[in-house]
Structure formats: structure tokens, C-alpha cells
Amino acid sequence: MKYIRMLKKVLNDAIRRDWIKSNPLSSFKWHFKWPKREVLSMKEFRLYINIYSL
């Protein structure tokens, strides 16, 4: 259950990040508010690799 919750959170983050990157106006706000969250953390990256290798 905990894993599923974490998975949802990571995927929601990724979707939001992709949408924000495709929209230049929000992109500025995103960088301004969350400069550290632009790049995936190593933990999230490993999780993506595990998901796609299933």
C-alpha cells in the first residue's frame, strides 16, 4: 500500500513537471518557487527504472 502511494506521488510529480516544462509562463513560477525540484532525485529515478523494467 505504501509503495502504491509513493508511486502515485512520483508519477503525479512527473506529470506536473512535464506540463510545467511545456508551458513557459508556469515554468518561471516553478523555477522561482521550487528550484531544487526541477531534476529528479536519485530515489525517484531508480523508482522509474524499476517501473519501466517490469
C-alpha positions in Angstrom: 0.0 0.0 0.0 2.8 2.4 0.9 4.6 1.6 -2.3 1.5 2.4 -4.4 1.0 5.7 -2.6 4.6 6.6 -3.3 4.3 5.6 -6.9 1.2 7.8 -7.4 3.1 10.7 -5.8 6.1 10.3 -8.1 4.0 9.9 -11.2 1.9 12.9 -10.3 5.1 14.9 -9.8 6.4 13.8 -13.2 3.2 14.7 -15.0 3.1 18.1 -13.3 6.8 18.7 -14.2 6.3 17.7 -17.8 3.3 20.0 -18.1 5.1 22.9 -16.5 8.1 22.4 -18.7 5.8 22.6 -21.8 4.3 25.9 -20.5 6.9 28.7 -20.4 4.9 31.0 -18.2 4.4 28.5 -15.4 7.9 27.3 -15.9 9.1 30.6 -14.5 6.9 30.3 -11.4 8.1 26.7 -11.0 11.8 27.6 -11.0 11.1 30.5 -8.7 9.2 28.5 -6.2 10.9 25.1 -6.4 14.4 25.4 -7.7 15.5 22.1 -6.1 12.7 20.1 -7.6 13.5 20.6 -11.3 15.6 17.5 -11.5 14.5 14.0 -10.4 16.1 12.8 -7.2 18.1 9.6 -7.4 15.4 7.8 -5.5 12.7 8.8 -8.0 15.0 8.0 -10.9 15.5 4.4 -9.5 11.8 4.1 -9.0 11.1 5.0 -12.6 13.7 2.5 -13.8 12.1 -0.2 -11.7 8.6 0.6 -13.0 9.6 0.6 -16.7 11.7 -2.6 -16.4 8.7 -4.6 -15.0 
